[in-house]
Structures are given as C-alpha cells and as structure tokens.
Amino acid sequence: MMKRTIAILSFLALGLLAYTSQQEPVTVYLIGDSTMADYSGDYDPGKDYMNTRYPVMGWGQVFQQFMASDSLPKVRGLIKADRVVVDDRARGGRSTRTFFQEGRWRSVFEILKEDDLVLMQFGHNDASERKTERYVNIEGYKEFLRLFVDQTRQKGAVPVILTPVARNYPWKDGHLQNVHGQYDQAAKDVAEEMKVMLIDLNQRSMDYFSQKGKDYVSKNYFMNLPPGKYEAYPEGQDDNTHFQPAGAKAVAQLVFDGMKELKIIEKE
C-alpha cells in the first residue's frame, strides 16, 4: 500500500512539474527609443506620471494587452507559450549605440532565455546628426543591429527587427512620407542579410496615418496639445514624434498585426 501511495505521489509530482514547465511564460523584450517606451511606473523615479508626463505614451506601454491569452492564438507561429510577459526596456533619446553603451542591452542579454522574443526598434535618434551624443551613422546602426540579433540568437531567443515608426511629417498629396532616410532601408538590409523576421513599422504607420488623415492624427495621435488641457503641459505642446494614448494603441495594433504575419522557422 505504501509503495503504491509513493508511486501515485511521484506520478502527480511529475505531472505538476510538466504542467509548471509548460506554463512558463515567454518574455517579449522591447528595446528602442521614446516612441516605444513605457512612461509610467519607474520611468522617472519620484515623479507622478499623471502629473508630470501624461498623456505622452509609447506604444510599448500598452503592448501587454495585445498579449492577452485570447490573442495569443493569432500569433501562434511566433509564440508557442500560453502566457506572455512584455518587458519594455525602451528609453527616450537612445540610439542603438547609446542603448548598448549604457548597459541597457546587457541587462536584457543576461536574462534572455530560449524562445523569448526581442523586438528592436531604433532609428529616430541614430539619425540625429546634430546630437553627437546619440548619433550613429548608417554603418554603425547596421552593426549594432547585427550585434543585438546575433546575441539574441546565442541565447536561443528570437530577434525581430522593426523599421522606425513614422513621424507626423512630411506630408505630400495627402500621404505621409518617409522621414527616416536611409535608416529605414538599413534595418531591412540587416533583416535580409541575417535572415531575421522584419516588421516594416515605418510603412505600416505611414499608410495607416495617411488613411486617417493629417488633421485627425495630428490632433488625436501625436502630442499636439492645446494650452490648459493637461497638467503636465500647461502651455500646450507641438510634438509630431511622440504619441498620445490613442496613437500608442494604434501603433501597438500595427505591431501586433505585423506579428500575426510572422512565423518562426522550426529548429531542426
């Protein structure tokens, strides 16, 4: 009787261990700049987000809701787990170089595990020639993307390159144009060279914003704010790079839609 009881308990323990293993969540790491960043929580320690930053919002700030359990079957080609945790490491003002030099990439690399995802979206600050502290030329930009991709793969994790999301200019004949110059193509070149999955967020956002129209996205998606409406911006704001909540959610949806079209090549 005792042996049978021990056998049953062992079987149950093994089953519980297998269940726990199956339930370990995949982490989706977001690395990039202010358009991707999460401004809530500890972004500015000691400051209240609602009083000092709201309504600015990076698309990564709302991305967890797209990783809900009922949404995961739509990205089954990319994520096999039943649970996903979004870990947004993006930070304002960072280029590929400064994100690496400040140790922000290292803090991700050290905890990456097999089957995690790394979504990387840079380019806004890499292209800032007048801001030498962040500027990275095209070849440097490519080289840092290669590094992030290579080290992600070393951990058995999955890299995904995103072209930089559009700014709200320039417009021509009712359609938003590419403001990112060669950085848009450089990201695509690295993806093709290294056989990395790519989400062309620049094109997706240009097309989507154009569909909505300049007046609509300027007022509702970007940080163009009238005076006196928000405590953090008493004099208003004219900002065609960063997003209000509706803009952040729209871009997060574009990223999720891009993920639905991706599929990991099965390991041999």
N, C-alpha and C positions, 0 to 999 in steps of 0.2 A: 504493500500500500504506500509506504514511504517513498519507494523508488518511483512509483507511478506519479505521485504528487510532485516530486522533484522534476520528473520528465515534463509534466504539464507546465510547471512554472518556468522551466527553461525554454519551452516552446513559446510561451506567452512573452517571455523576455525578448526572445529573438524577433518575434513579430512586432513588439513595441519598438525595438531598435530599428528595424527595417522601416517602420512607419515614420519614425522620427527622422531617419535619413532622407526619406522621400519628401518630407515636408520642409527640409532646409531651404530657405528662400534663396533665390538668385538676387544678387545686388546689381542694380543698374547705376553705374557711376556716371555722373555728368561732369565733364571738365571743359571749361571755357571761360567766357567773359561775362560782362554785366547783363547782356541780353538773355543769358541762361541762368543767372544767379538767383538764389533764394535770399531775399532781403529781410525775411522775418527771422525769428529765433535769435541766434548769436551773431548775426552778420555784423552788427555794430554793438558790441558789448556795452551794456549800461544805458543804451538808448532804446526808447519805446518805438517800435516800428510804426505804429499807427499815428504817432505824433510827429515823428521826425522824417519818415521816408514815404509812407503811403500817399498816393496809390501806385508808386513805381513797383513793378513786379516782373521778374524774369520768368521765362516760360518753364524753367525747371522747378519753380516754386509751386506749380500746380500739376506737375507731371505725375505725381504719385496717384492721383485719382484716375489716370488713364491706365494704371497698372493694377486696377481692381480685379478681383478673381473672375468676374463675369466678362472682363475684357480680354483676359489672357488667351482664351482660345483663338482670338483674332490674330495673335502674334505667335502662334504655336510653332511656326517654322523657325522662330528666333529664340523663343524662351520655352523651355520644356517644364519648368517648375510650376507648382500650383500657387506659389506666393512670390511676390517681388517687393523688394525694398529699394526705393530710389534714394541715392546718396548724392546730393548736389554739392559738388566741390567748386563750382564755377565762382569766379570772383571778378568784380568790376576792375577795369583797367589792365587786365592781364592779357599778355600775348603768349604765344607758345613758349617763347624764351623765358619770360618772367615767371610763368607758371612752373616751369622746370627749375629755374634758378632759386626760387623761394622755397623749394622743397615740397610744393603742393602736389606735384606728380609723385614724388617719392612716398608721400603719406598714403596715396592710393595704391601704388605698386606693392607696397609692403603687405597689404591686407587682401589683395586680389586673390580670388580663388577660382578654380575651374568652373567654367560656364557662366561666370559673371559677364556683364556687358560694360563696355566703356564707350560712351557716346562723346565724341570730341568735336567741339565747335569753336574754332578760333578764326581770326582774320580781321576783325574790327580794329583791334589795337596793334596787330602786327604791321598794318599798313600806315600807322601814324608816323610819317616821316619827321614831322616837327617835334614829336615827343620821343627823343632819342632814348629815354629810359625804358621804353617798351617796344620801339620799332624793331622789326625783323624783316630783312629783305626776302624776296621770293624763295631763294635757295635755302636760306635759313629756316623759313617757315616750313618748307618741304622736309627738311632734315629733322626738325623737331616732331613733325607728324610721323615720320618714319620711326623715330625713337619710341613714341607713345604706342604705335602699332606693334612694333617688334617686342617691346617689353610686356605689353598686354598678352600677346601670344605666348610668351615664355611662361606665363602663369596658367596657360590653358584657358584664358578668358577670351572674350570675343570683342574685337575692336569694330567700331562703326564710325566712319568719318562723315561729318556734316559740313556742307558748304555754309558760309556765314549767312545768317538771316538778313533779309533786306532792311535797309533804312528807308525812311519815307521820302526819298528823293534819289535821283532826279525823275521827274515825270515828263513823258513826251507822248502827245496824242492820246492821252487818257490811259497810258500804260506806264507802270513803274519800271524804271530801268536799273541795270546793274551798277551799283556804286562801288563795288569791291575790286574792280580792275582785274589784275592777273591772279589775285588770291583765290578767287572763285575757281578758276581753271586749275590752279596749283593743287588744290585739295582733290580735284577729280583726277589729276595726273598721278598723285600718290596712291589713290584708291585703285586705279587701273594697274599701276606698276606693281603694287604689293598684293593685288587681288583681295582688296578689302571691300566690305559692303559700304555703300555710299547712300546717303540721303541728301538729295540736292535741295536743301532747305532754301537756298537763295532763290532758285527758280520757282519753287513751290510758293514761297511767300510773295514774290513779285507777282505771280499770276493771281494768287488769292486776293491780295490787297488791290490789285487792279480791278478785279471783279467787283469788289466792294466800293471802289471809287475813292479818289483822293480826299474829298471832303469828309467822307464817313470815317476812313481810317485815321485821318489827322485828328478828328475830334474824339473818337471812341477807342482807338487802339494805341496811339502814341501819346507821350506825355506833354501834350499841348493843353495847358490848364488855364482857366480864367482866374483872375485875382479873387481872393477871398473864399474860394470853394474848399480848399484843403488847408488844414492847419500847418502842414509842413511846407507849403508853398503859398504864403500869404500874398505875394505879388504875382502869382501865376507862374507859368512855365512854358517855354517854347523848346521842345525837345522832340526831334523826329528820329531818334535812335532807340530810346527805351520805351517800355510798354506799360500801359495801364492794365488792370486785371483782364479786361475783355481781350486785349491784344495778346497778353501772355497765354490765355486759354486758347485763342485761335491758333497761335504758333505751336503750342503743345499738341493740339489736334493734328496739325500738319506733320509734326514729327511722328506721332503715333500712326498716322496714315502711311507714312513712309516705311515705318517698321513692319506694317502688315504686308508689304510687298517684298520683304527680305526673307531669305531662307539660308540657314547655315548649311554649308556643305558637310555632310556627315563624315565623321572621322573613320578612318579605315581600321 
